[in-house]
Structures are given as C-alpha cells and as structure tokens.
Amino acid sequence: MRKILFIATAILLVTACGMPSGGREATPVTVETMNVQESDVSSWAYSYSRLEGVNQADIYGYSGTVESILVVSGDSVEAGELLMVLSTDSESTSNANAAAAIVNSAEAALAQSNDNLERVTTLHEAGGMSDQELLNAQLSAEIARGSLNSAQASFSGTASRTENSRVTAPFSGVVGRINITIGDPVSSVQPLLTVASPELLRAEVLLPEDALGKIETGDIASVTVSSLDGETTRATVTSVAPFIDPATGLLAVEVSIRDETGFLVPGMAAEIAVRLDVHNSVVAVPELSLISGTRGYQIAVEENGIARLRDATVGYRENGLAEIVSGLELGESLIVAGQQLVSDGSPVVTTGTGELI
C-alpha cells in the first residue's frame, strides 16, 4: 500500500512540475506592423567609374616654349578665347609677313607675264612675232604661275604655324588641369591643358555579362558620388557594346549625365547604376523585415494577435525594398519590427503601423 501511495505521489509531482508556473500564458511580444502594399521594384547592375566631360579636350602645342598663360584652372572660357601664347608667335608672324610679301610679288609677276603673253599672242596672229617668241611668252607665264603656287603654299604653312602658337579654346567650357608653366618647352606628346564642358558628363562602366540584352540606349541609370554625401543624379544610357569583351568578360556601357546642380565635375569617382528590368505592382516589403535563415528567408505576419512565420521567396531588391514572389499577400499585417523575437504561434501586441519606405 505504501508503495502505491509513493508512485501516485511521484506522478503528481512530475505533472505539477511540467505545468507552467501558476498556469500563466506566455507574455506577448511587442511588435510593429504594416499593411502589405504593392510597389514597382527594379533590378540594377552596378559599377564604378570616373566622370568625364562629353566635350572634353586635351590641347597640345607643337613647338617653342610657353610665353604666357592667360587662364587658371577652374576658369570659364568661351569658344575661340585665347588661353596661351607660345614663344614662336613673333617669329611666326614675321615669317608669315615675309611669305605674304612673296605671294604679292608672285601675283604681280604672274599678272605681268599674262599681259605679255596676251600681247605676244596678238602680234603672233598678225605675223609680227615668231613661233619661238610665242613659246617663250607661254613658258614665262607658266613659270610665273608655278612660282605663285609655291609662294601660296609656303604662306599657308607659315600662317598655320602662327595660328598654332596661339592656343585657343575649342569650345566653351571650364579649364581643367594646366600641365605646363611659363618658360617650359612645348612637347607634342604632353597636353598643355584640358578644357571640358561640365554641364554634360559621361561615364563608361563595365557590367557583368548577364546584362547583355537587358540594356539599350535610353534606359534609366543613376550616378552616386560619395564625396557629395552620396547625392544621386539621374543618368541615361547612351551606348551599349554589342558584344562581351573577351579579355574582361564584361559588357561596356556608356551613360550620360546632365548636371543641373553644377556640383559634378569631370574626374569625380562615382558609383554608376544601370536599370536592367522592372517588376511593376508587386508585393514589396522593407528588406529589414526579412528573417534570414540557413534555408532562406522567412517573414512574420500578425493574425488576430498571433505571430505566424512563413517561408518567403524574394525577388528583386531596390532602395531598401524587397519583392516577395511567394509567401505573402496584399493587405496582410506584416511584422516589420520585433520579428526576430517571435516564433510561430507567439502572442503579439502591436504598437503602431509602419509605412512602406
């Protein structure tokens, strides 16, 4: 009998120890929820590049030394404005004047020879000049014409050298780096300075090969410059290579940027994003609401004060949003804060409703 009482007592103790203390339910977890909405979510390809001016030119000299520099970096200049003068200027001008004088003399000689040829021709027809005299007059006119052609060619070359000694802006823009100082010799392999038009910029990026066929001219792109506190500017795809570069395995794409702020300048390092595709009006949630696990992603929804965990298939991601391909429906109450603290079936208390970012 005592043995039976001992066993019964033990069973009661085990049963009592297995019950929640005082029979109390689990404490609800405080969470924040939002009603699931739809949004457009795009797929993007990213790369880094440096901005260049669409109208950007390295300006070279060909001989002499730098006599004067009339601009400094950052100056705005107009097309045709004089930027530098090389020391060959005065010498070339003198040579051009001498060549012009030779041209004038050759023109006068040709005119005189032509007058003489006309006179001799008239007399020859009247029998007053021999065939030899007519031939001599014709030869003299031809020689005079050849001398004029030679003088004009010499003048053109001299004038060209004179023009090369005056370095002018090829278009309106801003002076970039000046690579030379007064007195330095001019080299045909080193640019004197750079001029760029900053209103319209370009950047060339190399994207993964799976971008081929997904990008065409006119597509949307964006430019983000970290030195400007991550400011993003809209850009446009202006060219797409028709093939993958076999050396890099990447696709070359060019984008153009019209900067209306005036803050972007050639040479800046930027992150370039090119939109590959867009899914319109899809279920989208804040990325931070996703629960990452070893088997993929889950989301937590609130149903009548109870948390329910579901497996979720994630599609495109953009600007903190994630497309949910399966696992969630429009209008459901998604837990967006506190989801890491709940398990399936946990009681929850909502403190407010979040908004889609």
C-alpha positions as CSV (number, residue, x, y, z in Angstrom):
1,M,0.0,0.0,0.0
2,R,2.8,2.4,0.9
3,K,4.5,1.6,-2.4
4,I,1.3,2.5,-4.3
5,L,1.0,5.8,-2.5
6,F,4.7,6.7,-3.3
7,I,4.1,6.1,-7.0
8,A,0.9,8.2,-7.1
9,T,2.7,11.0,-5.3
10,A,5.6,10.9,-7.8
11,I,3.2,11.1,-10.7
12,L,1.5,14.2,-9.2
13,L,4.9,15.9,-8.6
14,V,6.0,15.2,-12.2
15,T,2.7,16.5,-13.6
16,A,2.9,19.6,-11.4
17,C,6.5,20.3,-12.5
18,G,5.5,20.1,-16.2
19,M,2.8,22.8,-15.9
20,P,3.5,26.5,-16.4
21,S,4.0,28.3,-13.2
22,G,0.6,29.2,-11.9
23,G,-0.8,28.1,-15.3
24,R,0.1,31.6,-16.8
25,E,0.2,32.1,-20.6
26,A,3.3,33.3,-22.5
27,T,4.0,37.1,-22.3
28,P,3.0,38.8,-25.6
29,V,5.9,40.2,-27.7
30,T,5.5,43.9,-28.6
31,V,5.9,44.4,-32.4
32,E,5.3,46.9,-35.1
33,T,3.3,46.0,-38.2
34,M,2.3,47.4,-41.6
35,N,-0.3,46.5,-44.1
36,V,1.4,44.8,-47.1
37,Q,1.3,47.1,-50.2
38,E,2.4,46.8,-53.8
39,S,5.2,48.8,-55.5
40,D,7.5,48.8,-58.5
41,V,10.8,47.1,-57.8
42,S,13.7,47.1,-60.3
43,S,16.9,45.1,-60.9
44,W,20.1,47.1,-61.2
45,A,23.7,46.5,-62.2
46,Y,26.4,48.4,-60.5
47,S,29.9,49.5,-61.4
48,Y,32.4,52.3,-60.6
49,S,33.9,54.8,-63.0
50,R,35.2,58.4,-63.2
51,L,33.2,61.1,-64.8
52,E,34.4,62.8,-68.0
53,G,33.2,65.7,-69.9
54,V,31.3,64.8,-73.1
55,N,33.0,67.9,-74.6
56,Q,36.5,67.4,-73.1
57,A,39.7,68.1,-75.0
58,D,43.4,67.8,-74.2
59,I,45.1,70.8,-76.0
60,Y,48.6,70.3,-77.4
61,G,51.3,72.6,-78.7
62,Y,53.9,71.7,-81.4
63,S,57.0,73.8,-80.9
64,G,58.6,76.6,-78.9
65,T,58.2,77.5,-75.3
66,V,55.3,78.9,-73.2
67,E,55.4,82.7,-73.3
68,S,52.3,83.5,-71.4
69,I,49.3,81.6,-69.7
70,L,46.1,83.7,-69.6
71,V,43.9,81.3,-67.6
72,V,43.9,79.3,-64.4
73,S,42.3,76.0,-63.5
74,G,38.6,76.5,-63.0
75,D,38.2,79.5,-65.3
76,S,35.2,79.5,-67.6
77,V,36.2,80.2,-71.2
78,E,34.3,80.8,-74.4
79,A,35.0,79.1,-77.7
80,G,37.9,80.7,-79.5
81,E,39.2,82.5,-76.4
82,L,43.0,82.8,-76.2
83,L,44.4,80.6,-73.4
84,M,48.2,80.6,-74.0
85,V,50.8,82.2,-76.3
86,L,53.9,80.3,-77.3
87,S,57.2,81.9,-77.9
88,T,57.1,81.1,-81.6
89,D,54.4,83.7,-82.1
90,S,56.6,86.7,-83.0
91,E,58.9,84.7,-85.2
92,S,56.0,83.0,-87.0
93,T,54.3,86.4,-87.5
94,S,57.5,87.7,-89.1
95,N,57.8,84.7,-91.3
96,A,54.1,84.9,-92.3
97,N,54.5,88.6,-93.3
98,A,57.5,87.7,-95.4
99,A,55.7,84.9,-97.0
100,A,52.7,87.2,-97.7
101,A,55.1,89.7,-99.4
102,I,56.4,86.9,-101.6
103,V,52.9,85.9,-102.6
104,N,52.1,89.5,-103.6
105,S,55.3,89.7,-105.7
106,A,54.5,86.4,-107.4
107,E,50.9,87.6,-108.1
108,A,52.4,90.7,-109.8
109,A,54.9,88.7,-111.8
110,L,52.1,86.4,-113.0
111,A,49.9,89.3,-114.0
112,Q,52.8,90.8,-116.0
113,S,53.5,87.5,-117.7
114,N,49.9,87.1,-118.6
115,D,49.8,90.6,-120.1
116,N,53.0,89.9,-122.1
117,L,51.5,86.6,-123.3
118,E,48.4,88.3,-124.5
119,R,50.4,90.9,-126.3
120,V,52.7,88.4,-128.0
121,T,49.8,86.2,-129.0
122,T,48.1,89.1,-130.7
123,L,51.3,90.0,-132.6
124,H,51.9,86.4,-133.5
125,E,48.5,86.1,-135.1
126,A,49.3,89.3,-137.1
127,G,52.6,87.9,-138.2
128,G,54.6,90.2,-136.1
129,M,56.0,87.6,-133.7
130,S,57.7,84.3,-134.4
131,D,56.6,80.9,-133.0
132,Q,59.7,80.9,-130.7
133,E,58.8,84.2,-129.2
134,L,55.2,83.0,-128.6
135,L,56.6,79.8,-126.9
136,N,58.9,81.8,-124.7
137,A,56.0,84.0,-123.6
138,Q,53.9,80.9,-122.7
139,L,56.8,79.4,-120.8
140,S,57.3,82.6,-118.8
141,A,53.6,82.7,-117.9
142,E,53.7,79.0,-116.7
143,I,56.8,79.7,-114.6
144,A,55.1,82.7,-113.0
145,R,52.0,80.6,-112.2
146,G,54.2,77.9,-110.6
147,S,56.1,80.5,-108.5
148,L,52.7,81.8,-107.2
149,N,51.5,78.4,-106.3
150,S,54.7,77.7,-104.4
151,A,54.5,81.1,-102.6
152,Q,50.9,80.5,-101.6
153,A,51.7,77.0,-100.2
154,S,54.6,78.5,-98.2
155,F,52.4,81.2,-96.8
156,S,49.7,78.7,-95.8
157,G,52.3,76.6,-93.8
158,T,53.7,79.7,-92.1
159,A,50.2,81.0,-91.3
160,S,49.3,77.6,-89.8
161,R,52.4,77.7,-87.6
162,T,51.5,81.2,-86.5
163,E,48.0,80.0,-85.6
164,N,49.4,77.0,-83.7
165,S,51.4,79.4,-81.5
166,R,48.1,81.0,-80.2
167,V,46.4,78.4,-78.1
168,T,42.6,78.9,-78.0
169,A,39.6,77.2,-76.5
170,P,38.0,74.7,-79.0
171,F,34.6,75.2,-77.3
172,S,33.0,76.9,-74.3
173,G,33.7,75.2,-71.0
174,V,35.9,75.2,-67.9
175,V,39.7,75.0,-67.8
176,G,40.8,71.8,-66.1
177,R,44.4,70.9,-65.2
178,I,47.2,73.1,-66.6
179,N,50.3,70.9,-67.2
180,I,52.9,73.5,-68.0
181,T,54.3,76.8,-66.7
182,I,55.8,79.8,-68.4
183,G,59.1,79.1,-69.9
184,D,58.6,75.4,-70.3
185,P,59.4,73.8,-73.7
186,V,56.4,72.6,-75.6
187,S,56.1,68.9,-76.4
188,S,53.7,67.3,-78.9
189,V,53.2,64.3,-76.5
190,Q,52.2,66.3,-73.4
191,P,48.9,68.3,-73.4
192,L,49.3,71.9,-72.4
193,L,45.9,71.9,-70.6
194,T,42.5,70.4,-70.6
195,V,39.1,72.1,-71.4
196,A,35.8,70.4,-70.5
197,S,32.2,71.4,-70.7
198,P,30.8,70.3,-67.3
199,E,27.1,70.6,-68.0
200,L,27.1,67.3,-69.9
201,L,29.2,64.5,-68.4
202,R,29.7,60.9,-69.4
203,A,31.0,57.7,-67.7
204,E,31.9,54.3,-69.2
205,V,31.2,51.3,-67.0
206,L,31.9,47.6,-67.3
207,L,28.9,45.4,-66.3
208,P,28.5,41.6,-65.8
209,E,27.8,39.7,-69.0
210,D,24.3,38.8,-67.9
211,A,23.4,42.4,-68.5
212,L,23.7,41.8,-72.3
213,G,20.3,42.0,-73.9
214,K,18.8,43.7,-70.9
215,I,20.1,47.2,-71.6
216,E,19.5,49.5,-74.5
217,T,20.1,53.2,-75.3
218,G,17.7,55.5,-73.5
219,D,17.4,53.2,-70.4
220,I,17.5,54.8,-66.9
221,A,20.7,55.0,-64.9
222,S,21.9,56.9,-61.9
223,V,25.2,58.3,-60.6
224,T,26.1,58.5,-56.9
225,V,29.1,60.4,-55.8
226,S,30.3,59.6,-52.3
227,S,32.3,62.9,-52.0
228,L,28.9,64.7,-52.3
229,D,27.4,62.9,-49.3
230,G,26.0,60.2,-51.6
231,E,24.0,62.5,-53.7
232,T,22.3,60.7,-56.6
233,T,21.8,62.2,-60.1
234,R,19.8,60.7,-62.8
235,A,21.6,59.5,-66.0
236,T,20.8,57.9,-69.3
237,V,22.3,55.0,-71.2
238,T,23.8,56.4,-74.5
239,S,25.6,53.4,-75.9
240,V,25.9,49.7,-75.3
241,A,28.6,47.4,-76.7
242,P,27.1,44.7,-79.0
243,F,29.4,42.0,-77.5
244,I,31.2,40.9,-74.4
245,D,34.8,42.0,-74.1
246,P,36.7,38.7,-74.4
247,A,39.6,40.0,-72.2
248,T,37.5,41.0,-69.2
249,G,34.2,39.1,-69.7
250,L,32.3,42.3,-69.2
251,L,29.9,44.5,-71.1
252,A,30.9,48.1,-71.9
253,V,28.1,50.6,-71.4
254,E,28.3,54.4,-71.6
255,V,25.9,56.7,-69.7
256,S,25.5,60.5,-70.0
257,I,24.6,62.9,-67.1
258,R,23.2,66.4,-67.5
259,D,24.2,68.1,-64.3
260,E,21.9,71.0,-63.5
261,T,23.3,71.5,-60.0
262,G,26.8,72.4,-61.0
263,F,28.3,70.1,-58.3
264,L,29.5,67.3,-60.6
265,V,32.8,67.8,-62.3
266,P,35.0,65.7,-64.6
267,G,37.3,63.4,-62.8
268,M,35.0,62.6,-59.9
269,A,34.7,58.9,-58.8
270,A,31.1,57.7,-58.9
271,E,29.0,54.6,-58.5
272,I,27.0,54.0,-61.7
273,A,23.8,52.0,-61.5
274,V,22.0,50.9,-64.7
275,R,18.5,49.5,-64.5
276,L,18.2,46.1,-66.1
277,D,14.5,45.4,-65.6
278,V,11.5,46.4,-63.5
279,H,8.6,44.4,-62.0
280,N,5.6,46.6,-61.7
281,S,2.9,46.5,-59.0
282,V,4.4,43.6,-57.0
283,V,4.2,42.7,-53.3
284,A,7.1,44.6,-51.7
285,V,8.3,44.8,-48.1
286,P,11.1,46.6,-46.3
287,E,14.3,44.5,-46.5
288,L,14.8,44.8,-42.8
289,S,11.5,42.9,-42.2
290,L,13.1,39.7,-43.7
291,I,14.2,37.0,-41.3
292,S,17.3,35.3,-42.7
293,G,17.9,31.7,-42.0
294,T,20.0,28.8,-43.2
295,R,17.2,27.6,-45.6
296,G,16.5,31.1,-47.0
297,Y,14.1,33.8,-45.9
298,Q,11.0,34.0,-43.7
299,I,8.6,36.7,-42.9
300,A,6.4,37.1,-39.8
301,V,2.7,38.2,-40.1
302,E,0.3,39.0,-37.3
303,E,-3.1,37.2,-37.4
304,N,-5.5,38.0,-34.6
305,G,-2.8,38.8,-32.1
306,I,-0.7,35.7,-33.0
307,A,2.6,35.7,-35.0
308,R,2.8,33.4,-37.9
309,L,6.1,32.6,-39.6
310,R,6.2,31.8,-43.3
311,D,8.8,30.9,-45.8
312,A,9.2,33.7,-48.4
313,T,10.7,33.7,-51.9
314,V,12.5,37.0,-52.5
315,G,12.8,38.6,-56.0
316,Y,14.3,41.9,-56.9
317,R,15.6,44.3,-54.4
318,E,15.9,48.1,-54.7
319,N,16.5,51.0,-52.3
320,G,15.7,49.0,-49.2
321,L,12.6,47.2,-50.7
322,A,12.4,43.5,-51.4
323,E,9.9,41.9,-53.8
324,I,8.1,38.9,-52.3
325,V,7.4,36.4,-55.0
326,S,5.5,34.0,-52.7
327,G,4.6,33.7,-49.0
328,L,2.7,37.0,-48.6
329,E,-0.4,38.6,-49.9
330,L,-1.5,42.2,-50.3
331,G,-3.3,43.6,-47.2
332,E,-1.8,41.2,-44.7
333,S,-0.4,42.6,-41.5
334,L,3.4,42.2,-41.8
335,I,5.6,42.4,-38.7
336,V,8.4,44.9,-39.5
337,A,9.9,45.4,-36.1
338,G,10.3,42.7,-33.4
339,Q,10.0,39.9,-35.9
340,Q,13.3,38.4,-34.7
341,L,11.8,38.0,-31.2
342,V,8.8,35.9,-32.1
343,S,8.3,32.3,-33.0
344,D,5.4,30.7,-34.8
345,G,2.4,31.0,-32.6
346,S,3.8,33.6,-30.3
347,P,1.2,36.1,-28.9
348,V,2.0,39.7,-30.0
349,V,0.9,43.2,-29.2
350,T,1.2,45.8,-31.9
351,T,2.3,49.4,-31.0
352,G,1.8,51.0,-34.4
353,T,1.7,50.6,-38.1
354,G,4.8,51.2,-40.2
355,E,4.9,52.5,-43.7
356,L,6.4,51.2,-46.9
357,I,9.7,53.0,-47.4
